[in-house]
Amino acid sequence: DGQHDSVEGLDAGCRMTVDPAIPDHLRRLSIRREFDAPRALIWKMWTDPAHVAVWWAPEHFTTPRVEMDVRPGGAIHVVMRGPDGTDHPFDGRFVALDQPERLVMRTWVTYADGAIWFEVEQTVRLEEVDGRTVQHFHAEVVAAEADALGPLRGMEAGWTGSLDKLEVHVRAVMAR
């Protein structure tokens, strides 16, 4: 049915490394959130580009472009726009989708020449408990050049801000 599929070996043939200049504490991030909403709605928040465009970016950023082919191996392209008007594009792929319990995606930012600057695997697990949803978000840096230290230092604040916006958006949708 395509709902419980995964793509193995996305990086087959590529040597993925994290430069030693990236400290261990910046390589992994876990954030737990609870929503007063059903799990199916939170799943939709992560997989419907119209919803993703509302919340996926840190505070004071917008997300003017979201393209998602929601299937294992499906492409992701997102452009976040900073408050100064600078665009921050990234690409990715869905690795696994187990609706409505778990999704795994890899996203990366490239240099102008197309080489990967840094790549992060994000896993979202959703548990429904008494009509509420507990979301477990985990991000792990799987590749990074030494000069990616700046953006990786901002990963926790960026995801925290994005998930704060997700909470606000979920409340607004539930209030409709």
Salt bridges, closest charged atoms under 4 A:
ASP11 OD2 - ARG106 NH1 3.48
ASP24 OD1 - ARG27 NE 3.62
GLU34 OE2 - ARG32 NH1 3.00
GLU34 OE1 - ARG132 NH2 3.31
ASP36 OD1 - ARG132 NH1 3.86
GLU59 OE2 - HIS60 NE2 3.48
GLU67 OE2 - ARG65 NH2 2.65
ASP69 OD2 - ARG71 NE 2.79
ASP87 OD1 - ARG81 NE 2.60
ASP91 OD1 - HIS77 ND1 2.63
ASP98 OD1 - HIS4 ND1 2.19
GLU119 OE2 - ARG106 NH1 3.59
GLU121 OE1 - ARG106 NE 2.76
GLU127 OE2 - HIS136 NE2 2.50
GLU140 OE2 - ARG28 NH1 3.77
GLU140 OE1 - HIS138 NE2 3.80
ASP164 OD1 - ARG33 NH2 2.86
GLU167 OE2 - ARG33 NH1 2.67
GLU167 OE1 - ARG171 NH1 3.90
